[in-house]
Amino acid sequence: MPADLSLILFLLLRMAIAAAFVVSASVITERSGPVIGALVATLPVSAGPSYVFLAIDHDAAFIAQGALSSLPINAATIFMGLTYVVLAQRHSFAASVGSAMAVWIALASIIRLFDWTLAAGLAVNLIAFGICIPLLARYRHAKMPLVTRRWYDIPFRASLVATLVAIVVSTSGWVGPRVSGVIALYPIVFTSMMVILHPRIGGPPTAAVLANSAWGLLGFGMAIAVLHVAVVKFGSTVGLCLALATCVTWNLALWWNGRRR
């Protein structure tokens, strides 16, 4: 098989695998309500495959540097969620989603200008979540209407995440770890939920899913920090596994705590 054809087929396979993860997670989210949906949405179903594919092509140092860039981007994502949640209570789909995406792009553009350390990334996350979690608390409860899936929902979600993976994998060699880490953490799951659910079930129920995601997203930030530290000491494979375990354990603890209450 020609080398170029082999690379194209491998890229298509990566895109398909990542798309399958995100579509499965978003379907579970729709059927399980805002609390369980939020826990699923904050698992690394989008960033995880992106980082796995980056680890296939690059060494541990590249992954560690990318994780440093991803860590403050997690703070941008919670501000994106807060923007959407507040605006979705009274404003239109276009205003709510457009403003949320604009906030993420603006913050990500600023973040990528700096060289981040682990301490700085953690500090930004603690400040961001310390501000946003209390503000999101009042929007966490909303009745979730029955969702009727349309024919284009799954292809749309799949195309979003497949495009992200294609961009991350194809450009990582020349944009470097800093930009790759920013792109890998674009909130595909949040975006697809906003774009698909808001027009059908309204702003407040869709906002409730994102509001419930705040604590899970905090755990996701910790997983990124674990990834940075672990890949340096143990290599990419162990680092990715430890980061995934951190995320899953944190969300299971949130689920168990919710059940006890």
Backbone bond lengths (Angstrom), bond angles and torsions (degrees), N, CA, C in turn:
res aa  C-N    CA-C-N  psi(-1)  N-CA   C-N-CA  omega(-1)  CA-C   N-CA-C  phi
1 M - - - 1.472 - - 1.532 109.39 -
2 P 1.349 118.41 132.07 1.457 120.78 178.28 1.521 111.46 -56.89
3 A 1.333 116.39 148.03 1.468 120.69 -176.59 1.524 111.81 -61.16
4 D 1.353 116.87 -42.34 1.458 119.87 -178.35 1.523 111.08 -63.59
5 L 1.328 117.02 -41.73 1.463 120.40 179.05 1.518 110.75 -65.28
6 S 1.324 117.19 -39.03 1.453 121.01 178.37 1.521 111.40 -62.13
7 L 1.334 117.06 -42.52 1.467 120.94 178.58 1.521 111.37 -63.81
8 I 1.333 116.25 -41.08 1.470 120.26 -179.85 1.527 110.58 -64.59
9 L 1.335 116.32 -44.46 1.461 119.80 -179.72 1.526 110.99 -64.92
10 F 1.339 117.12 -38.17 1.460 120.83 178.38 1.523 110.86 -65.60
11 L 1.331 116.31 -39.18 1.461 120.36 177.66 1.525 110.61 -64.96
12 L 1.331 116.99 -43.19 1.465 120.48 178.38 1.528 111.29 -62.46
13 L 1.336 116.36 -37.82 1.461 120.08 177.76 1.529 110.36 -64.29
14 R 1.313 117.23 -42.81 1.467 121.01 178.12 1.527 110.42 -61.28
15 M 1.321 116.38 -44.23 1.458 120.62 -179.82 1.527 110.60 -61.82
16 A 1.326 117.10 -41.67 1.463 121.15 -178.27 1.528 111.40 -67.00
17 I 1.331 117.08 -41.33 1.462 120.69 -179.99 1.522 110.72 -63.66
18 A 1.332 116.06 -47.20 1.464 119.82 -179.66 1.525 111.01 -63.45
19 A 1.331 117.33 -41.97 1.461 120.93 179.35 1.520 111.04 -61.89
20 A 1.327 117.76 -38.88 1.461 121.09 179.33 1.523 111.15 -62.66
21 F 1.338 117.51 -39.72 1.454 121.40 177.89 1.531 111.02 -61.25
22 V 1.327 116.66 -49.84 1.457 120.70 -174.73 1.524 111.82 -68.28
23 V 1.326 117.33 -42.57 1.459 120.45 179.58 1.528 110.20 -62.01
24 S 1.328 117.13 -44.34 1.465 120.46 179.35 1.524 110.99 -60.50
25 A 1.317 116.53 -44.49 1.458 120.36 -178.98 1.526 111.71 -65.06
26 S 1.324 117.87 -40.54 1.464 120.19 -178.56 1.530 112.07 -70.19
27 V 1.343 117.39 -33.20 1.466 120.59 176.45 1.528 109.92 -65.92
28 I 1.342 117.00 -43.54 1.464 120.76 176.27 1.515 110.59 -59.86
29 T 1.330 116.42 -40.04 1.454 121.17 179.38 1.521 111.60 -59.04
30 E 1.321 117.44 -45.13 1.465 121.70 -178.61 1.521 111.67 -63.66
31 R 1.314 117.10 -35.36 1.458 120.76 -172.53 1.520 113.61 -89.41
32 S 1.325 117.55 -13.32 1.461 119.92 -171.18 1.520 114.28 -106.86
33 G 1.316 118.48 -5.44 1.451 120.41 -177.91 1.513 112.37 90.94
34 P 1.341 117.29 172.51 1.461 120.67 -171.60 1.520 114.97 -67.33
35 V 1.330 118.51 -33.37 1.468 120.08 -175.81 1.525 110.93 -72.67
36 I 1.334 116.91 -56.50 1.461 120.51 178.56 1.526 110.02 -64.46
37 G 1.324 115.87 -39.48 1.460 119.58 178.40 1.510 112.21 -58.94
38 A 1.329 116.66 -38.77 1.460 120.59 179.50 1.521 111.12 -65.99
39 L 1.331 117.17 -39.35 1.467 120.40 179.45 1.524 111.03 -65.65
40 V 1.330 116.41 -39.12 1.462 120.04 178.09 1.526 110.16 -69.03
41 A 1.332 116.09 -41.22 1.460 120.72 -176.57 1.520 112.48 -64.56
42 T 1.348 117.43 -26.20 1.465 119.68 -178.11 1.527 112.72 -94.84
43 L 1.323 117.41 4.69 1.463 119.48 168.30 1.534 108.65 -73.68
44 P 1.317 118.78 156.95 1.479 120.45 -175.47 1.521 113.20 -78.50
45 V 1.356 116.49 56.07 1.455 119.55 -176.62 1.528 112.52 -76.53
46 S 1.313 117.06 -17.95 1.459 120.69 177.21 1.524 111.06 -107.39
47 A 1.338 116.39 -53.09 1.464 119.93 -179.44 1.521 111.45 -67.40
48 G 1.330 117.27 -33.08 1.464 120.71 -178.81 1.517 113.31 -57.42
49 P 1.347 118.08 -57.44 1.468 118.70 176.91 1.524 113.29 -57.85
50 S 1.335 117.00 -37.85 1.463 119.40 179.23 1.527 110.97 -60.20
51 Y 1.332 116.54 -43.92 1.457 119.92 -179.73 1.524 112.19 -71.19
52 V 1.325 117.07 -34.41 1.467 119.21 176.18 1.524 110.22 -60.80
53 F 1.322 116.18 -44.58 1.459 119.57 -178.84 1.522 111.33 -70.15
54 L 1.332 117.27 -33.78 1.461 119.35 173.90 1.533 110.97 -64.17
55 A 1.339 116.48 -38.68 1.460 120.44 -179.97 1.524 111.94 -66.60
56 I 1.334 116.83 -27.96 1.462 120.14 176.82 1.533 110.44 -67.08
57 D 1.330 116.01 -35.85 1.460 120.91 -174.02 1.526 114.34 -94.88
58 H 1.343 117.32 -18.10 1.466 119.97 -172.64 1.522 110.83 -133.44
59 D 1.335 115.14 166.86 1.457 119.90 -177.58 1.531 111.25 -85.29
60 A 1.340 114.68 178.24 1.461 120.77 -176.23 1.529 111.79 -63.97
61 A 1.327 117.42 -34.94 1.467 120.22 179.95 1.521 110.96 -62.39
62 F 1.335 116.94 -38.92 1.463 121.54 177.67 1.530 110.09 -62.72
63 I 1.332 117.17 -44.87 1.458 121.60 -179.07 1.522 110.77 -65.24
64 A 1.331 116.56 -41.37 1.462 120.32 179.45 1.525 111.13 -62.54
65 Q 1.321 117.22 -42.64 1.462 120.66 178.50 1.523 110.77 -67.63
66 G 1.323 117.01 -39.61 1.456 120.04 177.20 1.512 112.05 -61.57
67 A 1.352 116.76 -39.24 1.461 120.69 179.04 1.525 111.27 -64.36
68 L 1.335 116.99 -35.90 1.468 119.80 176.97 1.528 111.00 -62.16
69 S 1.323 116.53 -37.33 1.463 119.88 178.00 1.524 111.40 -74.04
70 S 1.330 116.89 -31.05 1.463 120.88 -179.36 1.526 112.14 -72.28
71 L 1.326 117.04 -31.69 1.463 120.38 -174.03 1.527 113.40 -58.44
72 P 1.331 120.38 -51.50 1.468 118.64 177.02 1.526 112.91 -68.65
73 I 1.339 117.83 -23.73 1.457 120.13 177.01 1.528 110.53 -64.22
74 N 1.327 116.59 -29.34 1.464 119.72 176.12 1.519 110.97 -60.77
75 A 1.328 116.81 -34.32 1.466 120.88 176.23 1.522 110.46 -67.51
76 A 1.326 117.02 -37.38 1.467 119.95 176.79 1.517 110.85 -62.94
77 T 1.334 117.08 -35.29 1.460 120.80 -179.07 1.520 111.62 -66.57
78 I 1.333 118.49 -39.59 1.469 119.35 179.78 1.523 110.58 -67.94
79 F 1.333 117.89 -33.71 1.466 119.74 175.44 1.533 110.79 -70.16
80 M 1.322 116.73 -34.30 1.460 120.28 172.67 1.525 110.13 -59.93
81 G 1.343 116.24 -46.26 1.458 120.38 179.00 1.514 111.99 -61.80
82 L 1.321 117.37 -44.04 1.463 120.92 179.48 1.528 111.20 -60.97
83 T 1.324 116.23 -42.93 1.468 120.31 179.04 1.519 110.97 -59.51
84 Y 1.321 116.50 -47.50 1.461 119.38 -179.58 1.528 111.44 -65.02
85 V 1.321 117.10 -45.73 1.461 121.20 -175.73 1.522 111.10 -58.92
86 V 1.319 116.51 -44.88 1.470 120.04 -178.90 1.525 110.92 -67.95
87 L 1.321 117.49 -47.15 1.463 120.38 -176.62 1.526 112.09 -70.38
88 A 1.323 118.20 -32.12 1.468 121.33 -175.89 1.515 113.07 -68.27
89 Q 1.314 118.18 -15.06 1.465 119.84 179.67 1.531 112.07 -66.84
90 R 1.344 116.37 -32.51 1.464 119.22 -173.33 1.525 113.79 -133.80
91 H 1.305 117.99 -14.43 1.456 119.69 -171.98 1.523 111.72 -106.16
92 S 1.312 115.49 172.13 1.462 121.77 -175.14 1.516 111.66 -73.72
93 F 1.315 114.62 168.21 1.461 121.93 176.53 1.523 110.74 -57.78
94 A 1.320 116.89 -48.73 1.459 120.87 -175.91 1.521 111.48 -62.81
95 A 1.328 116.91 -43.46 1.457 120.37 -178.77 1.527 111.30 -67.52
96 S 1.328 116.70 -41.52 1.467 120.66 -176.83 1.519 111.65 -69.66
97 V 1.325 116.51 -51.99 1.461 120.59 -177.10 1.522 110.49 -69.91
98 G 1.328 116.60 -43.80 1.462 120.06 179.99 1.513 112.57 -60.09
99 S 1.317 117.03 -43.11 1.466 120.68 179.56 1.522 111.33 -66.79
100 A 1.341 116.52 -40.95 1.468 119.94 179.71 1.522 111.25 -62.47
101 M 1.317 116.93 -44.79 1.461 120.60 179.76 1.525 110.66 -66.53
102 A 1.335 117.07 -37.42 1.461 120.41 178.78 1.524 110.94 -63.95
103 V 1.337 116.53 -39.24 1.468 120.20 177.72 1.525 110.56 -62.53
104 W 1.346 116.77 -45.23 1.469 119.37 -179.70 1.523 111.29 -62.70
105 I 1.317 116.85 -45.54 1.471 120.71 -178.63 1.525 110.62 -62.67
106 A 1.335 116.46 -42.16 1.465 120.21 -179.69 1.524 110.94 -64.40
107 L 1.329 117.26 -46.14 1.465 120.39 -179.57 1.530 111.07 -67.33
108 A 1.329 116.80 -41.08 1.464 120.07 179.28 1.523 110.87 -63.57
109 S 1.326 116.98 -37.85 1.464 120.80 179.21 1.525 111.37 -64.07
110 I 1.334 115.93 -36.30 1.466 119.95 177.97 1.532 110.43 -72.71
111 I 1.324 115.73 -44.07 1.461 121.03 -176.84 1.523 111.72 -59.57
112 R 1.325 117.28 -40.70 1.457 120.00 -175.12 1.535 113.13 -69.55
113 L 1.317 117.07 -10.29 1.458 120.03 179.77 1.526 112.80 -78.11
114 F 1.336 116.71 -13.34 1.468 120.21 -172.78 1.526 111.36 -113.08
115 D 1.332 114.86 153.26 1.461 121.57 170.77 1.527 107.79 -89.58
116 W 1.315 116.73 115.79 1.457 121.46 -172.98 1.520 111.08 -97.17
117 T 1.322 114.88 143.54 1.454 122.16 169.90 1.528 108.17 -102.86
118 L 1.318 115.96 166.26 1.462 119.95 179.09 1.524 110.72 -62.25
119 A 1.328 117.04 -43.27 1.466 120.60 -178.76 1.529 111.19 -62.87
120 A 1.330 116.32 -42.01 1.460 120.11 -179.84 1.523 111.02 -66.34
121 G 1.340 116.98 -42.04 1.452 120.25 178.71 1.513 112.38 -62.82
122 L 1.336 116.54 -41.85 1.468 119.97 177.91 1.521 110.87 -65.95
123 A 1.326 116.86 -40.00 1.464 120.20 -179.62 1.528 111.15 -63.26
124 V 1.332 116.92 -42.65 1.459 120.60 178.52 1.526 110.71 -62.07
125 N 1.323 116.74 -40.32 1.460 120.22 178.49 1.527 111.47 -64.98
126 L 1.318 117.18 -44.36 1.462 120.10 -179.74 1.522 111.29 -62.25
127 I 1.321 116.65 -40.66 1.465 120.00 178.57 1.524 110.50 -67.24
128 A 1.332 117.17 -46.44 1.457 121.14 -177.83 1.525 111.76 -61.93
129 F 1.331 116.43 -45.93 1.459 119.38 -178.42 1.521 111.44 -74.14
130 G 1.323 117.01 -30.47 1.459 119.87 174.97 1.516 111.77 -63.49
131 I 1.316 116.96 -31.61 1.470 121.47 176.56 1.516 111.41 -80.20
132 C 1.330 116.74 -46.18 1.471 120.79 -168.65 1.524 114.37 -80.64
133 I 1.323 118.97 -37.26 1.461 119.95 -176.48 1.529 112.25 -59.53
134 P 1.336 120.07 -47.88 1.468 118.34 177.05 1.539 113.25 -62.56
135 L 1.328 116.65 -36.43 1.465 119.66 -179.37 1.528 111.81 -69.89
136 L 1.336 117.54 -28.98 1.465 121.26 -178.84 1.527 113.17 -83.78
137 A 1.326 116.96 -16.00 1.466 120.44 -171.71 1.532 112.62 -57.96
138 R 1.295 119.05 -38.89 1.469 121.74 -175.99 1.521 113.21 -71.33
139 Y 1.337 117.34 -13.81 1.461 120.92 -176.82 1.538 112.80 -103.48
140 R 1.322 117.59 9.30 1.460 120.22 -172.18 1.527 113.89 -77.40
141 H 1.304 117.75 -19.87 1.458 120.19 -173.10 1.531 110.63 -111.90
142 A 1.314 115.33 119.91 1.466 121.83 177.26 1.521 107.89 -157.15
143 K 1.320 116.01 145.29 1.462 120.06 178.77 1.525 109.20 -71.97
144 M 1.336 115.70 130.97 1.464 121.05 -178.71 1.532 109.62 -93.72
145 P 1.332 118.67 108.47 1.470 120.63 178.42 1.524 111.18 -66.27
146 L 1.318 115.28 161.80 1.453 120.46 176.36 1.518 109.46 -65.87
147 V 1.327 115.69 131.05 1.459 121.11 -177.90 1.525 109.12 -100.18
148 T 1.310 116.05 123.51 1.460 121.47 175.04 1.522 108.40 -101.35
149 R 1.314 115.54 115.26 1.456 119.48 -175.01 1.523 111.46 -74.26
150 R 1.307 116.70 139.29 1.460 122.26 177.17 1.518 109.77 -100.21
151 W 1.320 115.36 163.24 1.460 120.27 -170.85 1.525 113.18 -62.01
152 Y 1.339 116.76 -28.72 1.457 119.51 -173.76 1.528 112.95 -93.03
153 D 1.347 118.60 -3.53 1.459 120.39 -174.79 1.524 112.72 -59.84
154 I 1.325 115.66 -55.45 1.464 119.59 -176.27 1.527 111.66 -65.20
155 P 1.355 119.92 -46.07 1.469 118.51 176.36 1.524 113.12 -59.00
156 F 1.336 116.38 -36.05 1.465 119.82 -179.83 1.526 110.79 -64.98
157 R 1.330 117.03 -48.27 1.458 120.65 -179.95 1.530 110.75 -63.37
158 A 1.318 115.07 -42.57 1.462 119.27 -179.53 1.527 110.81 -61.99
159 S 1.331 116.33 -40.71 1.468 119.54 -178.72 1.525 111.41 -67.56
160 L 1.353 117.02 -35.09 1.461 120.12 178.26 1.523 111.42 -60.60
161 V 1.331 115.73 -53.22 1.456 118.31 -175.65 1.524 111.48 -72.67
162 A 1.336 118.03 -34.03 1.460 120.27 177.83 1.522 110.72 -63.57
163 T 1.324 116.14 -38.65 1.461 120.33 177.39 1.523 111.18 -64.29
164 L 1.347 116.11 -42.45 1.461 119.98 178.51 1.524 110.87 -59.90
165 V 1.336 116.96 -48.23 1.455 120.81 -179.36 1.527 110.71 -60.79
166 A 1.346 116.81 -42.01 1.457 120.38 179.43 1.528 111.11 -61.26
167 I 1.342 116.33 -40.89 1.462 120.51 179.78 1.527 110.34 -66.14
168 V 1.353 116.38 -47.11 1.465 120.58 -177.70 1.522 111.03 -61.80
169 V 1.328 116.27 -48.89 1.468 120.23 -176.43 1.525 111.65 -68.19
170 S 1.330 116.78 -42.28 1.461 120.57 -174.06 1.521 113.39 -73.43
171 T 1.325 116.30 -30.53 1.466 119.23 -174.95 1.514 114.00 -100.92
172 S 1.336 118.22 -9.73 1.463 120.16 -172.20 1.528 112.58 -60.96
173 G 1.313 116.94 -31.02 1.452 120.09 -177.22 1.517 113.48 -66.41
174 W 1.344 117.47 -31.43 1.467 118.26 -177.03 1.522 114.60 -112.58
175 V 1.344 119.18 -15.62 1.469 119.09 176.24 1.515 111.52 -89.34
176 G 1.339 117.23 -18.21 1.452 120.30 176.95 1.516 113.38 87.48
177 P 1.354 116.64 172.58 1.462 120.74 -175.02 1.520 114.08 -67.91
178 R 1.348 117.35 -31.99 1.462 119.10 -176.80 1.523 111.52 -64.04
179 V 1.320 117.40 -51.16 1.460 120.84 -179.91 1.526 110.81 -69.96
180 S 1.325 117.29 -36.01 1.460 120.51 177.86 1.525 111.07 -60.71
181 G 1.332 116.17 -40.72 1.459 120.38 178.15 1.510 112.69 -65.15
182 V 1.329 116.62 -34.04 1.470 120.62 176.94 1.525 110.47 -69.11
183 I 1.323 116.24 -48.70 1.469 120.45 -177.54 1.524 110.82 -64.11
184 A 1.324 117.36 -40.29 1.463 121.05 -176.65 1.517 112.05 -61.23
185 L 1.336 116.88 -26.38 1.460 119.33 -176.82 1.525 113.42 -98.00
186 Y 1.337 117.07 12.80 1.470 115.67 174.55 1.534 108.43 -60.54
187 P 1.351 118.38 130.19 1.472 121.69 -172.93 1.531 113.40 -74.97
188 I 1.322 116.16 76.89 1.455 121.62 -179.11 1.523 111.79 -60.97
189 V 1.336 117.63 -43.52 1.461 120.78 -177.44 1.525 110.37 -63.99
190 F 1.328 117.32 -46.18 1.459 120.34 178.05 1.525 111.20 -60.19
191 T 1.316 115.92 -44.20 1.462 119.74 -178.40 1.524 111.20 -63.22
192 S 1.332 117.24 -45.12 1.460 119.69 -178.61 1.521 111.21 -65.13
193 M 1.338 117.37 -37.24 1.461 119.36 177.97 1.524 111.30 -65.72
194 M 1.325 116.99 -42.85 1.459 120.10 178.97 1.521 111.28 -63.13
195 V 1.329 115.58 -46.87 1.464 120.22 -174.98 1.525 111.85 -67.68
196 I 1.326 117.29 -36.72 1.462 120.42 -175.03 1.524 112.48 -90.07
197 L 1.341 117.57 -42.35 1.460 119.66 -173.38 1.529 113.61 -80.91
198 H 1.321 116.89 -37.84 1.471 119.23 -175.06 1.527 113.25 -56.03
199 P 1.335 119.89 -48.39 1.475 118.57 -178.84 1.519 113.92 -64.04
200 R 1.337 117.64 -22.25 1.463 119.97 -174.30 1.516 113.94 -99.01
201 I 1.309 118.24 -40.69 1.462 119.12 -175.43 1.523 112.17 -112.82
202 G 1.329 117.04 -3.88 1.455 120.62 177.56 1.522 113.09 96.12
203 G 1.324 114.35 167.83 1.449 120.57 -176.17 1.517 115.17 -69.01
204 P 1.341 119.10 -51.60 1.474 119.46 -175.85 1.531 115.20 -57.69
205 P 1.352 120.46 -45.58 1.473 118.32 177.60 1.530 112.94 -63.84
206 T 1.339 116.33 -39.70 1.463 119.22 177.41 1.525 110.20 -65.59
207 A 1.328 115.92 -40.52 1.464 120.18 178.82 1.527 111.57 -63.45
208 A 1.343 117.09 -31.92 1.463 119.89 -179.95 1.521 111.74 -62.50
209 V 1.340 116.97 -35.58 1.465 120.25 177.99 1.528 109.41 -63.42
210 L 1.326 116.69 -46.88 1.463 119.95 -178.74 1.520 111.25 -68.31
211 A 1.341 117.44 -35.81 1.460 119.98 178.81 1.521 111.19 -64.70
212 N 1.335 116.52 -37.93 1.465 120.56 177.91 1.527 112.10 -72.97
213 S 1.322 117.13 -12.52 1.464 121.00 -177.64 1.517 113.50 -81.38
214 A 1.334 117.82 -8.02 1.464 120.11 -171.84 1.527 112.13 -60.52
215 W 1.332 117.58 -48.62 1.461 119.80 -178.61 1.524 111.42 -66.76
216 G 1.332 116.42 -38.36 1.454 119.46 177.23 1.517 112.15 -64.39
217 L 1.322 115.85 -37.39 1.460 120.31 179.27 1.531 111.02 -68.20
218 L 1.327 116.40 -31.11 1.462 119.93 174.72 1.531 110.18 -62.77
219 G 1.335 116.23 -42.59 1.457 119.91 176.23 1.513 112.83 -64.33
220 F 1.330 115.85 -34.63 1.457 120.27 176.40 1.524 110.75 -62.70
221 G 1.323 116.34 -38.55 1.464 119.94 176.29 1.521 111.81 -62.95
222 M 1.330 116.74 -39.97 1.464 119.75 176.70 1.524 111.12 -64.03
223 A 1.335 116.37 -36.09 1.461 120.31 178.78 1.530 110.72 -64.51
224 I 1.324 116.99 -37.08 1.469 120.30 177.60 1.531 110.13 -64.47
225 A 1.346 116.01 -41.22 1.462 119.75 177.65 1.530 110.71 -62.78
226 V 1.325 116.98 -41.81 1.463 121.16 176.99 1.530 110.02 -61.66
227 L 1.324 116.30 -40.97 1.466 120.23 178.55 1.514 110.97 -58.47
228 H 1.317 116.91 -46.71 1.473 120.68 -179.05 1.526 111.26 -59.41
229 V 1.325 116.30 -46.99 1.462 120.08 -176.70 1.530 111.08 -70.81
230 A 1.337 116.06 -42.74 1.464 120.13 -171.89 1.524 112.81 -72.10
231 V 1.329 118.05 -36.70 1.469 118.22 -177.84 1.524 111.37 -67.80
232 V 1.325 116.18 -29.60 1.468 119.23 177.82 1.524 110.64 -68.44
233 K 1.338 116.53 -39.99 1.464 120.54 -175.28 1.525 113.33 -86.77
234 F 1.340 116.68 -35.81 1.463 119.75 -170.04 1.523 114.65 -120.91
235 G 1.329 117.88 -6.94 1.453 120.25 -178.12 1.517 112.08 98.96
236 S 1.323 115.71 168.63 1.460 121.31 -172.75 1.528 113.05 -65.76
237 T 1.338 117.23 -42.25 1.462 119.89 -175.74 1.522 111.36 -63.09
238 V 1.317 116.80 -50.79 1.462 120.65 179.17 1.526 110.74 -64.63
239 G 1.326 116.59 -41.00 1.457 120.28 179.55 1.513 112.74 -60.37
240 L 1.319 117.18 -45.01 1.461 120.83 178.39 1.520 111.33 -64.11
241 C 1.326 117.21 -39.87 1.471 120.58 179.24 1.532 110.99 -65.77
242 L 1.336 117.03 -41.85 1.459 119.96 179.05 1.526 111.64 -66.69
243 A 1.327 116.72 -37.82 1.464 120.07 177.34 1.525 110.75 -64.11
244 L 1.323 117.33 -43.65 1.464 121.11 177.73 1.524 110.47 -62.84
245 A 1.337 116.91 -43.36 1.463 120.48 179.51 1.529 111.11 -62.21
246 T 1.324 116.92 -38.23 1.460 120.96 177.60 1.520 110.88 -61.11
247 C 1.319 115.87 -46.38 1.459 121.14 -177.97 1.535 111.03 -64.68
248 V 1.317 116.31 -47.02 1.463 120.78 -178.27 1.526 110.95 -65.32
249 T 1.331 116.89 -44.22 1.463 120.52 -179.95 1.519 111.48 -62.62
250 W 1.325 117.05 -42.34 1.464 121.51 178.97 1.523 110.62 -61.61
251 N 1.318 117.73 -46.34 1.462 120.44 -178.21 1.528 111.98 -69.37
252 L 1.329 117.06 -34.99 1.465 119.31 174.84 1.527 110.82 -64.99
253 A 1.324 116.71 -37.42 1.467 120.08 177.08 1.530 110.54 -65.21
254 L 1.331 117.07 -40.45 1.466 120.00 176.33 1.522 111.02 -62.92
255 W 1.329 116.37 -42.32 1.465 120.80 179.14 1.521 111.21 -62.71
256 W 1.339 116.62 -44.91 1.452 120.94 -179.16 1.533 111.09 -65.43
257 N 1.324 116.24 -40.75 1.456 120.35 178.11 1.528 110.52 -63.44
258 G 1.340 116.34 -39.51 1.467 119.61 177.27 1.515 112.46 -64.14
259 R 1.320 117.47 -39.60 1.465 121.26 178.20 1.512 111.45 -64.96
260 R 1.331 117.09 -39.57 1.468 120.24 179.25 1.517 111.11 -63.30
261 R 1.330 116.14 -36.09 1.455 119.14 -179.98 1.531 111.36 -73.20
